């Protein structure tokens, strides 16, 4: 069972560095096509028990199906192993997220469904979780904020017996790397299962109403090769703008100051030496910023 055990500080640092991602779009289809604890890359779980029957577990046909199918893989947690019903606490952690690239609001969106009343699902976030330590360990530098009351639509005490898409605002936490945790808590008096599917980050909340920013910057990647990136941008006022290119682990691979005039223009970043893959281009003036993805082929 993939429980989180106490790790050395060196191992913890290595895990944090390798696990940081800039977005989520996890439907569990690849990893959870087979029953078991086959967590996606950099996802992890902690349970107060060592019983694999009551952990966060892949359900090959328990997820929310797409058009043309009634089911798909998902990930679920229950407190009944077929013999005993447990008073349990089980945590499912996303990878460490670096959302500082996003301009404006950023949300976590996810689908849930529950079978039988008797357990509670909570959504928590931490900017200082020490990976490798149990989340309920009393470390001075480790704190979790419970965002459940801000989830929309309301998760309630029992959730919904039909699939529901929820979102929660992560904007207040995006300045520093963060973890999101789905925490399952149950009593021994009844059996209950929660299922999660389609976990993603988005700038549009679940009700479909986008957040509109005044004087927002606009940035698009017109083309990208290992040697150059061609940008199209629009800025509301003439100013010196900071331009930077990041790889997918958050390292700056290029930066410059761009003296831009108000309006629409193009800009070419030359003399690059990039590997194939995805990069993020960020443009800001110290007050507001925007990002665009560049796929280098």
TALINWO-V348707 format. One record per pair of residues at least 4 apart in sequence whose C-alpha atoms are under 6 Angstrom apart, sorted by the first residue. I is the first residue (numbers start at 0). GAP is how many residues later the second one is. D is the distance in whole Angstrom. If there is no record, write none. Layout:
((I GAP D) (I GAP D))
This chain:
((2 42 6) (2 43 5) (3 42 6) (3 128 5) (4 127 6) (5 126 5) (5 127 5) (6 125 6) (11 119 6) (14 4 6) (18 23 5) (18 76 6) (18 77 6) (19 76 5) (19 77 5) (20 76 5) (20 77 6) (21 75 6) (21 76 5) (21 77 6) (22 178 6) (23 176 4) (23 177 5) (24 174 6) (24 175 4) (25 172 5) (25 173 5) (26 170 6) (26 171 4) (27 4 5) (27 45 6) (27 46 6) (28 4 6) (28 44 5) (30 7 6) (30 9 6) (31 26 5) (31 28 6) (31 41 5) (32 27 5) (32 40 6) (33 26 6) (34 23 5) (34 24 6) (34 25 6) (35 21 5) (35 22 5) (36 20 5) (36 21 6) (38 4 6) (41 53 5) (42 50 6) (42 51 5) (42 52 5) (43 48 6) (43 49 5) (44 46 5) (44 47 5) (44 48 6) (45 44 6) (45 45 5) (46 43 4) (52 28 5) (53 24 5) (53 25 5) (54 22 6) (55 20 5) (55 21 4) (56 18 6) (56 19 5) (57 17 4) (58 14 6) (58 15 5) (58 16 6) (59 13 4) (60 10 5) (60 11 5) (60 12 5) (61 11 6) (61 12 5) (62 8 6) (62 9 5) (62 10 5) (62 11 4) (62 134 6) (63 7 5) (63 8 6) (64 4 5) (64 5 5) (64 6 4) (64 7 5) (73 123 5) (74 120 6) (74 121 5) (75 118 5) (75 119 4) (76 116 6) (76 117 5) (77 114 6) (77 115 4) (78 6 6) (78 7 5) (78 112 6) (79 4 6) (79 5 4) (79 111 6) (84 103 5) (85 102 5) (86 99 5) (86 100 4) (86 101 5) (87 97 6) (87 98 5) (88 95 6) (88 96 5) (89 93 6) (89 94 5) (90 91 6) (90 92 5) (91 89 5) (91 90 5) (92 87 6) (92 88 5) (93 86 6) (95 82 5) (95 83 5) (96 80 5) (96 81 5) (97 79 5) (98 75 5) (99 74 5) (99 75 5) (102 186 5) (102 187 5) (104 66 5) (104 98 6) (105 64 6) (105 65 5) (105 96 6) (105 97 5) (106 61 5) (106 62 5) (106 63 5) (106 94 6) (106 95 5) (106 96 6) (107 59 5) (107 60 5) (107 92 6) (107 93 5) (108 57 6) (108 58 4) (108 90 6) (108 91 5) (109 55 6) (109 56 5) (109 88 5) (109 89 4) (110 53 5) (110 54 4) (110 85 6) (110 86 5) (110 87 6) (111 51 6) (111 52 6) (111 83 6) (111 84 5) (112 47 6) (112 48 6) (112 49 6) (112 50 5) (112 81 6) (112 82 5) (113 46 6) (113 47 5) (113 79 6) (113 80 4) (114 77 6) (114 78 5) (115 76 5) (116 41 6) (116 75 6) (117 72 5) (117 74 5) (118 66 6) (118 67 4) (118 73 6) (119 37 6) (119 64 6) (119 65 5) (120 62 6) (120 63 5) (121 26 5) (121 60 6) (121 61 5) (122 24 6) (122 25 5) (122 58 6) (122 59 5) (123 21 5) (123 22 4) (123 23 5) (123 56 6) (123 57 5) (124 19 6) (124 20 5) (124 54 6) (124 55 5) (125 18 5) (125 52 5) (125 53 5) (126 50 6) (126 51 4) (127 14 5) (128 13 5) (150 16 6) (150 17 5) (151 14 5) (151 15 5) (152 13 6) (154 4 5) (165 40 6) (166 38 6) (166 39 5) (203 6 5) (214 21 6) (216 18 5) (216 73 6) (217 15 5) (217 16 5) (218 13 6) (218 14 4) (219 11 6) (219 12 5) (219 72 6) (220 9 6) (220 10 5) (221 8 5) (221 9 5) (222 6 6) (222 7 5) (223 4 6) (223 5 4) (223 72 5) (224 71 5) (224 72 6) (225 47 5) (225 48 4) (226 44 6) (226 45 4) (226 46 5) (227 41 5) (227 42 5) (227 44 6) (228 39 6) (228 40 5) (229 38 5) (230 35 5) (230 36 5) (231 33 6) (231 34 4) (232 31 6) (232 32 6) (233 29 5) (233 30 4) (234 27 5) (234 28 5) (235 26 5) (236 25 5) (237 22 6) (237 23 4) (237 24 5) (238 20 6) (238 21 6) (239 18 6) (239 19 4) (240 16 6) (240 17 5) (240 43 5) (240 44 5) (241 15 5) (241 41 6) (241 42 5) (242 12 5) (242 13 5) (242 14 6) (242 39 6) (242 40 5) (243 10 5) (243 11 4) (243 37 6) (243 38 5) (244 7 6) (244 8 6) (244 9 5) (244 35 6) (244 36 4) (245 4 6) (245 5 5) (245 6 5) (245 7 6) (245 33 6) (245 34 5) (246 4 6) (246 32 5) (275 20 5) (275 21 5) (276 18 6) (276 19 5) (277 16 6) (277 17 5) (278 14 6) (278 15 5) (279 12 6) (279 13 5) (279 14 6) (280 10 5) (280 11 5) (281 8 6) (281 9 4) (282 6 6) (282 7 6) (283 4 6) (283 5 4))
